[in-house]
């Protein structure tokens, strides 16, 4: 049986209005009545109706988070950083998974609007289609974009230096003697991926090399997608001797494809990966990576959102966090003086 405020009020021998004020923490209630209501609520096992409480108080103390894939360790680490910040302020984080599908993202946004979350954090699937998020911005519902941006949407956004990180990866491969560098990529519709591809092409052109479109192999942002995209490059008659993978799922798939084809790293294929994971240090050889400050990214998003929830009405902010190239053994020795600069 669902216990209602009416039941609590009857047991405490107070009016429903008094019981609602005592349980909701608003308005005047005498000390004796408050004690009676709280004791009755505990005895009956009363659980508040958060939606009804929100209609009265104007807040649910909840924040919605929509990420591309909750299985991705990147999003898990970012969510933890976000939670560490907002939970210290008494907010509960609610998580939804878009599965990198725009329609599922729209549905998740609609659900969170219905749940009356106080603010929303989204890692958007599309860098171009953000109509559903523009509605939130127009409603002045606090919204922060995490890791990815949407063209023309002026809201707080926290990103990493994707172009700079990609340039540092490619410059390192060039310094190791590789001038034909393949890319294992997910869809460029995702803004962070588009930025990494832009950095890759920029680094090649800076070195006087015109990028070959056929050396960019695209697959779904899954391990299986990375595997198929990597095999498409590695089975070419003119396969590249170096590969740059654009996220951790693509990296995992590419490493498996290299092994399944009987190739060695770095003897047959040099490898640089965007994003650092624990397993990249455990394989032989350890993999050179562009490390992202993922937990810091989540904390930055949390700070931006809390500022809006406290009433900050300053112009939208766009924050970029630095990446770092960590050189290990997956590319072989440096053969030139090209500096693989820190991004």
N, C-alpha and C positions, 0 to 999 in steps of 0.2 A: 504494500500500500504506500502511495506517495504521501509524505507528510507535508502539509501546507502551513502557511502562516496562520491561517484560521485555527488549525489544531494547536499550534504553539500558543496563540493568544488565549484560547480556551483553557489550556492547562495552567498558564501563568496568571489567568484571571485579569487580563488587561484587554484593551481594545485592539483590533487588528492594526490600526494606524500606529499605536504605541509599539506593538510587536515589530512592525515593519521598520520603524525608526531605530529600535534597539538593535535589530539584526543587520540593518543597512549602515549603521554608524553615522546617521545624519539627524539633524533636528534635536529638540530637547526631549530627554527621557529622564525621569528621576532615577536615582541610584538603586532604589528598592525595586522599581519596575524593571530596570535593566537586568539586575541580578535574577529576577524571577523569569524573565524571558529567556535569558541565556541558559539557565538551568533547565527550563522546559524544552528548549531546542536540543540540548544535549541528551536529555532523557528520551526524547522521541526520535533522535537520530535525524534531525532536520538538516536538509541540504539546500542551500539557497538556489533560486532560479536566477542565473547570472544575467539572462536577457532582461528579465523584469527589473532586476536591480540596476542594470545599465540604463534603462529608461528613466529611472528616478535619479540616479547619481550622475549620468552622462559619461561613465567610464566603466570598462570591464577589467581593466588592469591586465589586458592580454595584448600580445603582439603576434601578428601572423608572419610566417616566413615561407616563401615559395622558392624551391630550388629545382634545378634541372634533373637531378638524380640523387636520391638520398643514399644510394649505394656508393657514390663517388666519395672517396676519403677527403677530397678537397672541400666539398660542401659540409661534410661532418665536422671538419676542423673549423671552418668559418662559422658554422652554427654554434659551436662551442664557445668561440670568442664572443659572438653576439650575446649568447645566453649569459655568459659571465658578467656582462655589463648590465643588461636589462633586469636580470633577476635580482641583482643587488639593489635595484630600485623598486622591487616589489611587483614586477611584471612577470607574467607567465608566457613562455614562448610556445606557439602552436605551429606545427610543421606540416607542410603539404609538398607533394612531389608532382612536378609537371611532366616528368618523363620526357623532357625536351620536346613536348608537344604543345603547340600554341593553344589549341582548344582546351586542353586540360588545364593550362595556365589560366585561361579565362574563367573556367569553372571554379577553380580554386579561389580566384579573386572574388567571384560572386559569393561563394560560401563564407569567406572571411568578412565581406561586407554585411552579410546577413547576421553573422555572429557578433557584429559590432565591435570588432577589434579596434583598439585605440590607434594602432599604427600598423604599417605593413612594410615588409622588406621583400624584394623580389629580385631574383637573378633571371632576367627575362630571356625567353627563348629566341625572340626576334629583335634585331636591332632596328627594325623598320616599322613593325606593326605593334603599336602600343595604345590603340584606341581605348581598350578596357582600363589601362592605367591612367590615361589622360582624364578619364571620368573621376578617378580617385583624386587626382591633383586638383581638378576643378571643384570638387567637394571640400577641398582643403583638409582631406584626411592625410595625416602625416605618412609620407611614402619615401623610402630610400631604395635606390637600385644598388645591388651588390654584384661586383665583378664584371657586370655588363651594363652597357648604356643603350638608350633608345634615341635615335636621331630626332632632334627637335623637342624632346620632352625635357622641360626645365624643372628638374627635381634634384634633391641631394643624391649624389652618386659617388660611390667609393670603388676604385679600380686599382689594379696594379699596372706597372709600366710594361704593358704587353709589347708595344713596338720595340722599346729599348731592350727588353729581355730577349726578344727574337733576334735582334741585330747582334747582341753579344754571342748568342749561340752560333749564328752563321759565321761571324768573324772568327770564332775559335776553329770551326771546321775548315775555313779557308786557310788559317794559319797552320793547320795540320796537312795542308796540301790538297784539299778537295775543292774542285771547282764545279763539279756536278753534284748538287745536294738535293736529294729527294725529300719530300714532305709528306708525312702521314697526318692527315687533317680530318677534323669533323667539319660540319657545314659552316660555310662562311657567313651564313645568316646570323650566327651568334657573334655579337660584336667583339668579344675577346679573341675569337678565332680570326676574324677579319683583321684585327690589329696585328696579330702575330704574323699572319701572311704578309701584311704590309711591311712589317719590319724585316722579314725574310727577303723580300724583293728589294727593299731599300739597301740592305747590306750587300747583296750581289751587285747591284748597280753601282754602289760606291766603289766596288772592287773592279769595275769595268766589265762585269759579266751580265749579259741579258738573261733574265730568268726564262726557263723553259716551262711553259704551261703544263706540258705532259709529265713533269716531275712532281706535280702536286696530285696526290692520290687521296680521294675523299671517301670516307665511310661514316656510318652512324657512330655516335659517341658512346661506344661500348667496346669491350675487349674483342668481341667477335668482329666488330666493324674495323677496329685497328688492325686485326689480323688479316682480314681480306684486303684492306687498303695497302698494307705493307707487302703482302704477297704480290699484288698487282705491280708494284715497283720492282721487287726483287726477282721476279720471273721474266722481266724484260731482257731481251738479248743485249741491250745496252744499259743494263741496270746501273743506277748510281752507286758509287762506293761510299756514300755517306747519306745518313737519314736524320732528319729533324722531326721529332714527334711533338704534336701541339697540345696534348693533354695526357694525363696519367693513364686513362683507358687505352688511348692510342699507343702509348709506350708499351704497356703490358702486351697488347696484341702484336706489336711489331717484334718484341723480343721473342715471343713464341714462334712467330713466322720465321725469323732468322734461324732459330734452333731447328725447327722442323725441316727447313731446306738444307740443313747441314752446313750452314755458313758460320763463320766465327766473328766475334767482336773483339778487337777492331780489325783483325787481319783481312776479312772479306768486306765488312761493313762497319764504318764508324757510326757512332750514334750519340746524339745529344737529345735530351728530353726536356720539355717544358713542364715543370712542377717536380718537386722533391717528395719522394715517399721513402719509408724506411727500407723497403725491399730493394731500392735502387743501390743501396750500399752493401747488400748481402749477396748479390750475384757476382760472378767472376767473368770479366772485370767489373768493378763498380761503375755505374753510369754517370757520365757528366750531365749535370742538370742545370736548368734555370730555376732557382729556388724562389718561391713566392712567400711573403709573410702572411700566411693564410689566417692564422689566429688573430693577428693584428688587423687584418682586413675586417674580420667579424667585429672586433672591438670598435673599430672606427665607425662602422655602420651603426652599431649600438649607440655610440656617442652622438652621432648626427641625429638619430631618431629621437633620443631622449631630449635633445635640445629643442626639437620641434614640439614635443609633447609638453615641454615646460613653457611654450609660448614664443619661442624664437621665430620671428617673422622676417629675418634678413633674407637677401636673395639666395637662391639655391647654390650649394657648394659642390664642387667636383674635386675629389681628393685622389691623388695618384701615389701609390706606395712603390718603393724601389724593389727591384728584383736583384738577385745576385747569381752570377755564373759560378758554379762549383765544379772545378775541373777534377776529373778522376781518370780512369784508365780506358774509357770506351772509345777514344778517338785516336790513340797513338800519340807519338811525340810531336811537338811543334816543329815545323819545318821552315817557317818564315817568321819575319819580325812583326807581322800583323798583330796588333794588341787586342786580345779578346776582352775589351773593356767591360768593367762592371756597369750594368744597366742602371 
